[in-house]
């Protein structure tokens, strides 16, 4: 029967899980804020488009349409064209931001992963070298782990074991 205890070293595992979740939550909040701004701009443009659409419907049914277009009419059509163009640009900005954000998120997770694995792999490498020296009956050189490295307690335990053995 296999063991199903995924939290072997609770404080270590939960601390790094907290780091990753904090990073993701922060990046998600930035994403939501930027998207809300861009979508708000689209909503404003759409409301103006609806107003212009209503104006255009009334205009098409009016007698003015049968005459030469007035400045007001051509101004409204220019405004409509401008709003459609602005909406298109906003949609492109949303797509670009989403793609760049996902790339940045992947980069950030990789960087956090490198830092985390460095703080884990370094001490494990040192511990392995220490255990090999102990196995071969050699004296351990005076050494310490970096302040932020993991497995400080295990490192100290191996050092104490080495002192007792020699």
C-alpha positions as CSV (number, residue, x, y, z in Angstrom):
1,X,0.0,0.0,0.0
2,X,1.4,3.4,-1.0
3,X,1.5,6.3,1.4
4,X,-0.6,9.3,0.5
5,X,1.0,11.9,2.8
6,X,1.8,14.8,0.4
7,X,2.9,17.2,3.2
8,X,6.0,15.5,4.5
9,X,7.6,18.7,5.7
10,X,4.6,20.9,6.3
11,X,6.3,24.2,7.0
12,X,8.6,24.0,4.1
13,X,6.0,22.8,1.6
14,X,3.3,25.3,2.7
15,X,5.7,28.2,2.8
16,X,6.7,27.7,-0.9
17,X,3.2,27.0,-1.9
18,X,2.3,30.3,-0.3
19,X,5.1,32.0,-2.3
20,X,3.8,30.7,-5.6
21,X,0.1,31.4,-4.7
22,X,1.1,35.0,-3.6
23,X,2.8,35.6,-6.9
24,X,-0.1,34.2,-8.9
25,X,-2.6,36.2,-6.9
26,X,-0.7,39.4,-7.4
27,X,-0.3,38.9,-11.1
28,X,-4.0,37.9,-11.4
29,X,-5.0,41.1,-9.6
30,X,-2.9,43.2,-12.1
31,X,-4.5,41.3,-15.0
32,X,-8.0,41.9,-13.7
33,X,-7.4,45.6,-13.1
34,X,-6.0,46.1,-16.6
35,X,-8.7,44.0,-18.2
36,X,-11.4,45.9,-16.3
37,X,-10.0,49.2,-17.6
38,X,-9.9,48.0,-21.2
39,X,-13.4,46.5,-21.0
40,X,-14.7,49.7,-19.4
41,X,-13.4,51.6,-22.4
42,X,-15.2,49.2,-24.7
43,X,-18.4,49.5,-22.7
44,X,-18.3,53.3,-23.1
45,X,-17.7,53.1,-26.8
46,X,-20.5,50.5,-27.2
47,X,-22.9,52.8,-25.4
48,X,-22.0,55.7,-27.8
49,X,-22.4,53.3,-30.7
50,X,-25.9,52.4,-29.5
51,X,-26.8,56.1,-29.2
52,X,-25.5,56.7,-32.7
53,X,-27.4,53.7,-34.0
54,X,-30.6,55.0,-32.6
55,X,-29.8,58.4,-34.1
56,X,-29.1,56.8,-37.5
57,X,-32.4,54.8,-37.4
58,X,-34.3,58.0,-36.7
59,X,-32.4,59.8,-39.4
60,X,-33.1,57.2,-42.1
61,X,-36.8,57.6,-41.5
62,X,-36.7,61.4,-41.6
63,X,-37.2,63.7,-44.5
64,X,-33.7,65.1,-44.0
65,X,-32.2,62.0,-45.4
66,X,-33.8,62.7,-48.8
67,X,-31.9,66.0,-49.0
68,X,-28.2,66.7,-49.0
69,X,-26.5,65.4,-45.9
70,X,-26.1,68.0,-43.3
71,X,-22.9,68.7,-41.2
72,X,-24.7,67.0,-38.2
73,X,-25.3,63.9,-40.2
74,X,-21.8,63.6,-41.7
75,X,-20.4,64.4,-38.2
76,X,-22.4,61.6,-36.7
77,X,-21.2,59.1,-39.3
78,X,-17.6,60.2,-38.7
79,X,-18.1,59.8,-35.0
80,X,-19.5,56.3,-35.6
81,X,-16.5,55.3,-37.7
82,X,-14.2,56.6,-35.0
83,X,-15.9,54.7,-32.3
84,X,-15.8,51.5,-34.3
85,X,-12.1,52.0,-34.9
86,X,-11.5,52.7,-31.2
87,X,-13.4,49.5,-30.3
88,X,-11.3,47.5,-32.7
89,X,-8.1,49.0,-31.2
90,X,-9.3,48.2,-27.7
91,X,-10.0,44.6,-28.7
92,X,-6.5,44.3,-30.2
93,X,-5.1,45.8,-27.0
94,X,-7.0,43.2,-24.9
95,X,-5.6,40.4,-27.1
96,X,-2.1,41.7,-27.0
97,X,-2.2,42.3,-23.2
98,X,-3.6,38.8,-22.6
99,X,-0.8,37.2,-24.6
100,X,1.9,39.3,-23.0
101,X,0.5,38.7,-19.6
102,X,0.5,34.9,-20.1
103,X,4.1,35.1,-21.3
104,X,5.1,37.2,-18.2
105,X,3.2,34.8,-15.9
106,X,5.1,31.8,-17.4
107,X,8.4,33.7,-17.0
108,X,7.6,34.7,-13.4
109,X,6.6,31.1,-12.4
110,X,9.9,29.8,-14.0
111,X,11.9,32.4,-12.1
112,X,10.3,31.6,-8.8
113,X,10.8,27.9,-9.6
114,X,14.5,28.6,-10.2
115,X,14.9,30.4,-6.9
116,X,13.0,27.8,-5.0
117,X,14.9,24.9,-6.5
118,X,18.2,26.7,-5.9
119,X,17.4,27.0,-2.2
120,X,16.6,23.3,-2.2
121,X,19.1,21.8,-4.6
122,X,22.1,23.6,-3.2
123,X,21.7,22.3,0.4
124,X,20.8,18.8,-0.9
125,X,24.1,18.9,-2.9
126,X,26.1,20.0,0.2
127,X,24.4,17.3,2.3
128,X,25.2,14.6,-0.3
129,X,28.9,15.7,-0.3
130,X,28.9,15.6,3.5
131,X,27.4,12.1,3.6
132,X,29.9,10.9,1.0
133,X,32.8,12.2,3.2
134,X,31.3,10.6,6.3
135,X,30.9,7.3,4.4
136,X,34.6,7.5,3.3
137,X,35.7,8.3,6.9
138,X,36.9,11.8,5.9
139,X,36.7,14.8,8.1
140,X,34.0,17.3,7.2
141,X,35.3,20.8,6.3
142,X,33.8,23.7,8.3
143,X,30.9,24.9,6.2
144,X,27.5,26.4,6.6
145,X,24.5,26.9,4.4
146,X,23.3,30.2,3.1
147,X,20.9,32.1,5.3
148,X,17.8,31.5,3.1
149,X,18.6,27.9,2.2
150,X,16.3,25.1,3.2
151,X,17.1,22.0,5.2
152,X,19.1,23.9,7.9
153,X,17.9,21.5,10.5
154,X,19.0,18.5,8.5
155,X,22.3,20.1,7.8
156,X,22.9,20.7,11.5
157,X,21.9,17.1,12.3
158,X,24.5,15.7,9.8
159,X,27.2,18.0,11.3
160,X,26.3,16.8,14.8
161,X,26.5,13.2,13.6
162,X,29.9,13.8,12.0
163,X,31.2,15.4,15.3
164,X,30.1,12.3,17.3
165,X,31.7,9.9,14.7
166,X,35.1,11.7,14.9
